[in-house]
Protein backbone atom coordinates (compact mmCIF):
# COMPACT_ATOMS: atom_id res chain seq x y z
CA UNK A 1 0.00 0.00 0.00
CA UNK A 2 1.59 3.28 -1.12
CA UNK A 3 1.23 6.59 0.74
CA UNK A 4 -1.77 7.77 -1.32
CA UNK A 5 -3.59 4.45 -0.87
CA UNK A 6 -2.81 4.62 2.85
CA UNK A 7 -4.23 8.14 3.10
CA UNK A 8 -7.41 7.12 1.25
CA UNK A 9 -7.77 4.10 3.53
CA UNK A 10 -7.44 6.32 6.60
CA UNK A 11 -10.08 8.69 5.17
CA UNK A 12 -12.46 5.80 4.52
CA UNK A 13 -12.03 4.60 8.12
CA UNK A 14 -13.80 7.77 9.25
CA UNK A 15 -17.00 6.51 7.58
CA UNK A 16 -17.52 3.47 9.79
CA UNK A 17 -17.03 1.80 13.17
CA UNK A 18 -14.41 -0.90 12.64
CA UNK A 19 -13.27 -3.94 14.57
CA UNK A 20 -10.43 -2.10 16.32
CA UNK A 21 -12.92 0.62 17.34
CA UNK A 22 -15.58 -1.57 18.92
CA UNK A 23 -13.42 -2.82 21.81
CA UNK A 24 -12.51 0.75 22.79
CA UNK A 25 -16.17 1.78 22.68
CA UNK A 26 -17.28 -1.22 24.74
CA UNK A 27 -14.53 -0.62 27.31
CA UNK A 28 -15.59 3.01 27.70
CA UNK A 29 -19.25 2.03 28.09
CA UNK A 30 -18.48 -0.62 30.72
CA UNK A 31 -16.17 1.61 32.77
CA UNK A 32 -18.57 4.56 32.65
CA UNK A 33 -21.48 2.36 33.76
CA UNK A 34 -19.47 0.86 36.60
CA UNK A 35 -18.38 4.27 37.85
CA UNK A 36 -21.95 5.53 37.74
CA UNK A 37 -23.04 2.53 39.81
CA UNK A 38 -20.17 2.91 42.28
CA UNK A 39 -18.35 -0.28 41.27
CA UNK A 40 -15.13 -1.09 39.46
CA UNK A 41 -14.23 -3.49 36.69
CA UNK A 42 -11.11 -4.86 35.09
CA UNK A 43 -10.82 -4.99 31.34
CA UNK A 44 -8.98 -8.12 30.25
CA UNK A 45 -6.11 -6.83 28.15
CA UNK A 46 -5.17 -3.43 26.82
CA UNK A 47 -6.46 -1.32 23.99
CA UNK A 48 -4.52 1.43 22.29
CA UNK A 49 -7.44 3.85 22.24
CA UNK A 50 -10.60 4.82 24.08
CA UNK A 51 -14.12 5.69 23.00
CA UNK A 52 -13.10 9.36 23.04
CA UNK A 53 -10.24 8.57 20.66
CA UNK A 54 -12.69 6.85 18.32
CA UNK A 55 -15.08 9.81 18.50
CA UNK A 56 -12.36 12.39 17.77
CA UNK A 57 -10.98 10.31 14.90
CA UNK A 58 -14.39 9.93 13.22
CA UNK A 59 -15.51 13.54 13.68
CA UNK A 60 -12.30 15.40 12.78
CA UNK A 61 -10.91 16.24 9.36
CA UNK A 62 -7.40 15.36 10.51
CA UNK A 63 -5.86 12.28 8.88
CA UNK A 64 -3.99 10.74 11.76
CA UNK A 65 -2.42 7.32 12.21
CA UNK A 66 -1.20 5.83 15.48
CA UNK A 67 2.36 4.53 15.13
CA UNK A 68 4.15 2.33 17.64
CA UNK A 69 6.58 -0.57 17.65
CA UNK A 70 3.75 -2.95 18.57
CA UNK A 71 1.59 -1.79 15.66
CA UNK A 72 4.54 -1.82 13.22
CA UNK A 73 5.55 -5.39 14.08
CA UNK A 74 1.94 -6.51 14.20
CA UNK A 75 1.54 -5.39 10.58
CA UNK A 76 4.96 -6.73 9.52
CA UNK A 77 4.33 -10.17 11.01
CA UNK A 78 0.74 -10.58 9.81
CA UNK A 79 1.88 -12.56 6.76
CA UNK A 80 4.21 -14.95 8.65
CA UNK A 81 1.53 -15.55 11.32
CA UNK A 82 -1.04 -16.35 8.61
CA UNK A 83 1.42 -18.72 6.94
CA UNK A 84 2.16 -20.50 10.24
CA UNK A 85 -1.59 -20.89 10.80
CA UNK A 86 -2.08 -22.36 7.34
CA UNK A 87 0.80 -24.81 7.83
CA UNK A 88 -0.54 -26.00 11.18
CA UNK A 89 -4.22 -26.28 10.23
CA UNK A 90 -3.77 -27.12 6.50
CA UNK A 91 -6.45 -24.47 5.79
CA UNK A 92 -5.84 -22.30 2.76
CA UNK A 93 -5.99 -18.59 3.56
CA UNK A 94 -6.59 -15.60 1.31
CA UNK A 95 -6.55 -11.85 1.73
CA UNK A 96 -9.84 -9.95 1.51
CA UNK A 97 -8.91 -6.65 -0.18
CA UNK A 98 -12.32 -5.03 0.28
CA UNK A 99 -14.04 -3.43 3.22
CA UNK A 100 -17.01 -5.54 4.32
CA UNK A 101 -20.00 -3.49 5.45
CA UNK A 102 -23.00 -4.65 7.46
CA UNK A 103 -26.02 -5.29 5.22
CA UNK A 104 -28.29 -3.05 7.33
CA UNK A 105 -25.86 -0.52 8.84
CA UNK A 106 -23.22 0.69 6.33
CA UNK A 107 -21.31 2.48 9.11
CA UNK A 108 -20.67 -0.94 10.74
CA UNK A 109 -17.81 -2.54 8.82
CA UNK A 110 -14.92 -4.99 8.94
CA UNK A 111 -11.38 -5.09 7.59
CA UNK A 112 -10.61 -8.77 8.14
CA UNK A 113 -7.07 -10.14 7.99
CA UNK A 114 -7.77 -13.33 6.03
CA UNK A 115 -10.48 -15.68 4.84
CA UNK A 116 -9.75 -19.29 5.80
CA UNK A 117 -10.89 -22.68 4.54
CA UNK A 118 -12.59 -21.43 1.40
CA UNK A 119 -14.19 -18.40 3.08
CA UNK A 120 -15.94 -20.68 5.58
CA UNK A 121 -14.44 -18.73 8.46
CA UNK A 122 -12.15 -15.79 9.24
CA UNK A 123 -8.55 -15.72 10.44
CA UNK A 124 -7.31 -12.84 12.56
CA UNK A 125 -3.53 -12.54 13.01
CA UNK A 126 -2.10 -11.05 16.22
CA UNK A 127 1.24 -10.47 17.90
CA UNK A 128 1.73 -9.87 21.62
CA UNK A 129 4.63 -9.20 23.97
CA UNK A 130 5.41 -11.87 26.54
CA UNK A 131 4.09 -9.60 29.32
CA UNK A 132 0.64 -9.82 27.68
CA UNK A 133 0.60 -13.62 27.74
CA UNK A 134 -1.42 -13.56 30.99
CA UNK A 135 -4.40 -12.29 28.99
CA UNK A 136 -4.33 -15.31 26.69
CA UNK A 137 -5.83 -18.51 28.11
CA UNK A 138 -5.61 -22.14 27.06
CA UNK A 139 -4.94 -22.62 23.35
CA UNK A 140 -7.99 -23.71 21.37
CA UNK A 141 -10.43 -21.75 23.58
CA UNK A 142 -11.85 -18.25 23.13
CA UNK A 143 -9.95 -16.98 26.19
CA UNK A 144 -8.40 -13.97 24.48
CA UNK A 145 -8.17 -10.27 25.45
CA UNK A 146 -11.63 -8.71 25.67
CA UNK A 147 -10.94 -6.11 22.97
CA UNK A 148 -10.00 -8.89 20.53
CA UNK A 149 -13.07 -10.93 21.46
CA UNK A 150 -15.22 -7.89 20.70
CA UNK A 151 -13.40 -7.50 17.38
CA UNK A 152 -13.81 -11.08 16.16
CA UNK A 153 -17.43 -11.31 17.34
CA UNK A 154 -18.09 -8.05 15.48
CA UNK A 155 -16.60 -9.57 12.32
CA UNK A 156 -18.72 -12.69 12.74
CA UNK A 157 -21.82 -10.53 13.04
CA UNK A 158 -20.98 -8.54 9.90
CA UNK A 159 -19.98 -11.47 7.69
CA UNK A 160 -22.22 -14.20 9.15
CA UNK A 161 -19.39 -16.74 9.45
CA UNK A 162 -19.84 -19.40 12.16
CA UNK A 163 -16.39 -18.95 13.68
CA UNK A 164 -13.23 -16.89 13.72
CA UNK A 165 -9.77 -18.33 14.38
CA UNK A 166 -7.24 -16.09 16.11
CA UNK A 167 -3.58 -16.92 15.47
CA UNK A 168 -1.19 -15.16 17.82
CA UNK A 169 2.59 -15.02 18.16
CA UNK A 170 3.45 -14.22 21.77
CA UNK A 171 6.92 -13.04 22.74
CA UNK A 172 8.27 -13.79 19.28
CA UNK A 173 8.32 -17.60 19.68
CA UNK A 174 5.08 -18.82 21.27
CA UNK A 175 2.57 -19.49 18.48
CA UNK A 176 -1.03 -20.31 19.45
CA UNK A 177 -4.42 -20.65 17.79
CA UNK A 178 -7.69 -19.69 19.49
CA UNK A 179 -11.24 -20.07 18.22
CA UNK A 180 -14.31 -17.88 18.67
CA UNK A 181 -17.62 -19.67 17.96
CA UNK A 182 -20.54 -17.50 16.83
CA UNK A 183 -22.61 -16.08 19.71
CA UNK A 184 -25.56 -14.22 18.21
CA UNK A 185 -26.72 -12.61 21.49
CA UNK A 186 -23.27 -11.15 22.12
CA UNK A 187 -22.90 -10.08 18.51
CA UNK A 188 -26.30 -8.36 18.45
CA UNK A 189 -25.30 -6.39 21.53
CA UNK A 190 -22.05 -5.29 19.86
CA UNK A 191 -23.88 -4.15 16.74
CA UNK A 192 -26.31 -2.20 18.91
CA UNK A 193 -23.39 -0.57 20.77
CA UNK A 194 -21.91 0.50 17.42
CA UNK A 195 -25.27 1.80 16.16
CA UNK A 196 -25.91 3.76 19.36
CA UNK A 197 -22.39 5.21 19.32
CA UNK A 198 -22.72 6.31 15.71
CA UNK A 199 -26.19 7.82 16.12
CA UNK A 200 -25.73 9.35 19.57
CA UNK A 201 -22.14 10.58 19.31
CA UNK A 202 -20.79 10.72 15.75
CA UNK A 203 -23.86 12.09 14.00
CA UNK A 204 -24.66 14.54 16.81
CA UNK A 205 -21.05 15.60 17.49
CA UNK A 206 -21.53 14.68 21.14
CA UNK A 207 -18.41 13.22 22.77
CA UNK A 208 -18.74 10.07 24.89
CA UNK A 209 -17.90 10.15 28.59
CA UNK A 210 -14.19 10.53 29.30
CA UNK A 211 -12.70 7.66 31.30
CA UNK A 212 -9.15 8.98 31.78
CA UNK A 213 -7.17 12.19 32.17
CA UNK A 214 -5.90 11.74 28.62
CA UNK A 215 -9.51 11.70 27.44
CA UNK A 216 -10.21 14.98 29.25
CA UNK A 217 -7.09 16.59 27.78
CA UNK A 218 -8.06 15.41 24.30
CA UNK A 219 -11.51 16.98 24.69
CA UNK A 220 -10.39 20.06 26.68
CA UNK A 221 -6.73 20.72 25.77
CA UNK A 222 -6.71 24.38 26.85
CA UNK A 223 -8.17 26.05 29.90
CA UNK A 224 -10.48 29.05 29.54
CA UNK A 225 -10.42 32.14 31.75
CA UNK A 226 -13.64 31.20 33.53
CA UNK A 227 -14.68 29.94 36.96
CA UNK A 228 -17.05 27.09 37.74
CA UNK A 229 -18.89 26.71 41.06
CA UNK A 230 -18.38 23.36 42.79
CA UNK A 231 -21.43 21.40 43.89
CA UNK A 232 -21.61 19.54 47.21
CA UNK A 233 -20.32 16.26 45.79
CA UNK A 234 -17.27 17.89 44.23
CA UNK A 235 -16.52 19.78 47.45
CA UNK A 236 -16.55 16.45 49.34
CA UNK A 237 -14.13 14.95 46.84
CA UNK A 238 -11.90 18.03 46.98
CA UNK A 239 -11.82 17.80 50.80
CA UNK A 240 -10.97 14.10 50.71
CA UNK A 241 -8.27 14.75 48.12
CA UNK A 242 -6.73 17.44 50.34
CA UNK A 243 -6.44 14.94 53.18
CA UNK A 244 -4.90 12.31 50.92
CA UNK A 245 -2.42 14.85 49.54
CA UNK A 246 -1.27 15.71 53.08
CA UNK A 247 -0.86 12.02 53.86
CA UNK A 248 1.08 11.66 50.63
CA UNK A 249 3.46 14.42 51.73
CA UNK A 250 4.12 12.64 55.04
CA UNK A 251 4.65 9.31 53.30
CA UNK A 252 6.91 10.90 50.70
CA UNK A 253 9.06 12.52 53.42
CA UNK A 254 9.41 9.18 55.22
CA UNK A 255 10.38 7.45 51.98
CA UNK A 256 12.99 10.13 51.22
CA UNK A 257 14.44 9.84 54.75
CA UNK A 258 14.77 6.04 54.49
CA UNK A 259 16.26 6.33 51.02
CA UNK A 260 18.86 8.77 52.33
CA UNK A 261 19.83 6.57 55.31
CA UNK A 262 20.28 3.49 53.10
CA UNK A 263 22.31 5.44 50.54
CA UNK A 264 24.48 6.87 53.32
CA UNK A 265 25.13 3.32 54.55
CA UNK A 266 25.97 2.02 51.04
CA UNK A 267 28.35 4.86 50.10
CA UNK A 268 29.97 3.77 46.80
CA UNK A 269 28.68 0.17 46.93
CA UNK A 270 26.40 -0.74 44.03
CA UNK A 271 24.53 -3.57 45.79
CA UNK A 272 23.11 -4.02 49.29
CA UNK A 273 22.56 -7.62 50.49
CA UNK A 274 21.34 -9.28 53.68
CA UNK A 275 23.31 -11.89 55.70
CA UNK A 276 21.97 -14.70 53.48
CA UNK A 277 23.18 -12.96 50.34
CA UNK A 278 19.76 -11.84 49.10
CA UNK A 279 19.79 -8.58 47.19
CA UNK A 280 17.94 -5.80 48.99
CA UNK A 281 18.90 -2.73 46.97
CA UNK A 282 20.89 -1.89 43.86
CA UNK A 283 22.33 1.59 43.39
CA UNK A 284 24.39 1.42 40.23
CA UNK A 285 25.74 4.13 37.99
CA UNK A 286 24.14 4.50 34.58
CA UNK A 287 25.88 5.51 31.40
CA UNK A 288 26.14 9.29 31.02
CA UNK A 289 23.29 10.76 28.99
CA UNK A 290 24.01 12.82 25.91
CA UNK A 291 21.99 16.01 26.29
CA UNK A 292 21.32 18.49 23.49
CA UNK A 293 22.06 22.04 24.64
CA UNK A 294 19.12 23.78 22.94
CA UNK A 295 19.81 27.17 24.56
CA UNK A 296 23.38 27.25 23.29
CA UNK A 297 22.28 26.09 19.84
CA UNK A 298 19.61 28.82 19.75
CA UNK A 299 22.10 31.55 20.69
CA UNK A 300 24.71 30.43 18.14
CA UNK A 301 22.34 29.35 15.32
CA UNK A 302 19.25 31.52 15.73
CA UNK A 303 18.00 31.22 12.12
CA UNK A 304 18.40 27.45 12.03
CA UNK A 305 16.71 27.11 15.43
CA UNK A 306 13.67 29.13 14.26
CA UNK A 307 13.46 27.02 11.09
CA UNK A 308 13.17 23.73 12.98
CA UNK A 309 11.52 24.85 16.24
CA UNK A 310 7.98 23.57 16.69
CA UNK A 311 5.43 24.65 19.24
CA UNK A 312 4.35 21.75 21.42
CA UNK A 313 0.89 21.09 22.76
CA UNK A 314 -0.04 23.20 25.78
CA UNK A 315 -0.27 21.36 29.10
CA UNK A 316 -2.68 21.92 31.96
CA UNK A 317 -1.43 21.92 35.56
CA UNK A 318 -3.81 20.60 38.24
CA UNK A 319 -3.14 22.20 41.65
CA UNK A 320 -5.04 21.58 44.90
CA UNK A 321 -5.50 24.85 46.80
ChimeraX attribute file (.defattr): number of C-alpha atoms within 10 A of each C-alpha:
attribute: neighborCount
match mode: 1-to-1
recipient: residues
	/A:1	7
	/A:2	6
	/A:3	8
	/A:4	9
	/A:5	10
	/A:6	12
	/A:7	15
	/A:8	11
	/A:9	14
	/A:10	16
	/A:11	16
	/A:12	12
	/A:13	18
	/A:14	20
	/A:15	16
	/A:16	19
	/A:17	24
	/A:18	24
	/A:19	22
	/A:20	20
	/A:21	22
	/A:22	25
	/A:23	26
	/A:24	23
	/A:25	25
	/A:26	21
	/A:27	24
	/A:28	22
	/A:29	19
	/A:30	15
	/A:31	19
	/A:32	19
	/A:33	14
	/A:34	13
	/A:35	12
	/A:36	10
	/A:37	9
	/A:38	8
	/A:39	10
	/A:40	13
	/A:41	12
	/A:42	8
	/A:43	16
	/A:44	16
	/A:45	15
	/A:46	15
	/A:47	16
	/A:48	13
	/A:49	17
	/A:50	23
	/A:51	24
	/A:52	24
	/A:53	20
	/A:54	22
	/A:55	22
	/A:56	18
	/A:57	19
	/A:58	23
	/A:59	17
	/A:60	11
	/A:61	10
	/A:62	11
	/A:63	14
	/A:64	11
	/A:65	10
	/A:66	8
	/A:67	8
	/A:68	10
	/A:69	8
	/A:70	12
	/A:71	14
	/A:72	11
	/A:73	13
	/A:74	18
	/A:75	13
	/A:76	12
	/A:77	17
	/A:78	19
	/A:79	15
	/A:80	12
	/A:81	21
	/A:82	25
	/A:83	17
	/A:84	16
	/A:85	24
	/A:86	17
	/A:87	11
	/A:88	10
	/A:89	12
	/A:90	12
	/A:91	14
	/A:92	16
	/A:93	20
	/A:94	16
	/A:95	13
	/A:96	14
	/A:97	10
	/A:98	9
	/A:99	14
	/A:100	17
	/A:101	19
	/A:102	17
	/A:103	11
	/A:104	8
	/A:105	13
	/A:106	12
	/A:107	18
	/A:108	24
	/A:109	23
	/A:110	24
	/A:111	16
	/A:112	22
	/A:113	19
	/A:114	22
	/A:115	20
	/A:116	23
	/A:117	16
	/A:118	11
	/A:119	14
	/A:120	12
	/A:121	18
	/A:122	28
	/A:123	27
	/A:124	24
	/A:125	24
	/A:126	22
	/A:127	23
	/A:128	18
	/A:129	12
	/A:130	13
	/A:131	9
	/A:132	14
	/A:133	16
	/A:134	11
	/A:135	15
	/A:136	20
	/A:137	13
	/A:138	11
	/A:139	14
	/A:140	13
	/A:141	15
	/A:142	20
	/A:143	17
	/A:144	23
	/A:145	20
	/A:146	20
	/A:147	23
	/A:148	23
	/A:149	19
	/A:150	24
	/A:151	23
	/A:152	27
	/A:153	27
	/A:154	28
	/A:155	28
	/A:156	23
	/A:157	24
	/A:158	20
	/A:159	18
	/A:160	15
	/A:161	16
	/A:162	16
	/A:163	19
	/A:164	24
	/A:165	23
	/A:166	24
	/A:167	23
	/A:168	26
	/A:169	23
	/A:170	18
	/A:171	14
	/A:172	12
	/A:173	9
	/A:174	13
	/A:175	16
	/A:176	18
	/A:177	20
	/A:178	20
	/A:179	21
	/A:180	20
	/A:181	15
	/A:182	19
	/A:183	13
	/A:184	14
	/A:185	9
	/A:186	14
	/A:187	20
	/A:188	14
	/A:189	12
	/A:190	21
	/A:191	20
	/A:192	12
	/A:193	16
	/A:194	23
	/A:195	17
	/A:196	12
	/A:197	24
	/A:198	20
	/A:199	13
	/A:200	14
	/A:201	17
	/A:202	22
	/A:203	11
	/A:204	11
	/A:205	15
	/A:206	13
	/A:207	18
	/A:208	22
	/A:209	14
	/A:210	20
	/A:211	17
	/A:212	12
	/A:213	9
	/A:214	14
	/A:215	18
	/A:216	13
	/A:217	15
	/A:218	14
	/A:219	14
	/A:220	11
	/A:221	14
	/A:222	12
	/A:223	11
	/A:224	7
	/A:225	5
	/A:226	5
	/A:227	6
	/A:228	5
	/A:229	7
	/A:230	10
	/A:231	8
	/A:232	9
	/A:233	9
	/A:234	11
	/A:235	12
	/A:236	12
	/A:237	11
	/A:238	15
	/A:239	13
	/A:240	11
	/A:241	13
	/A:242	14
	/A:243	11
	/A:244	12
	/A:245	13
	/A:246	11
	/A:247	12
	/A:248	12
	/A:249	11
	/A:250	12
	/A:251	12
	/A:252	12
	/A:253	12
	/A:254	12
	/A:255	11
	/A:256	11
	/A:257	12
	/A:258	12
	/A:259	11
	/A:260	12
	/A:261	10
	/A:262	12
	/A:263	16
	/A:264	10
	/A:265	10
	/A:266	15
	/A:267	9
	/A:268	11
	/A:269	11
	/A:270	12
	/A:271	12
	/A:272	16
	/A:273	11
	/A:274	9
	/A:275	6
	/A:276	6
	/A:277	8
	/A:278	9
	/A:279	11
	/A:280	9
	/A:281	14
	/A:282	12
	/A:283	13
	/A:284	10
	/A:285	8
	/A:286	6
	/A:287	6
	/A:288	6
	/A:289	6
	/A:290	6
	/A:291	6
	/A:292	8
	/A:293	8
	/A:294	11
	/A:295	11
	/A:296	10
	/A:297	12
	/A:298	14
	/A:299	10
	/A:300	11
	/A:301	12
	/A:302	12
	/A:303	11
	/A:304	11
	/A:305	15
	/A:306	10
	/A:307	8
	/A:308	8
	/A:309	10
	/A:310	8
	/A:311	6
	/A:312	6
	/A:313	8
	/A:314	10
	/A:315	10
	/A:316	11
	/A:317	6
	/A:318	6
	/A:319	5
	/A:320	8
	/A:321	5
